[in-house]
């Protein structure tokens, strides 16, 4: 796993953590910067990146992308 993929995985894990904690958080966190970071990292992936990962990111299937990255 390269550095961009590691950063992407960390951002996806953080997103999942925040979403899981949202019911008990006041005020609710603004997830837009985290979504923007995930999208930015996705755009930085090299051209030879596995098409399945790119598909997950394009479709915003972030949980599937996280699982795919964790299996690498």
Secondary structure, 3 states (H helix, E strand, C coil): CCHHHHHHHHHHHHHHHHHHHHHHCCCCCCCHHHHHHHHHHHHHCCCCCCHHHHHHHHCCCHHHHHHHHHCC
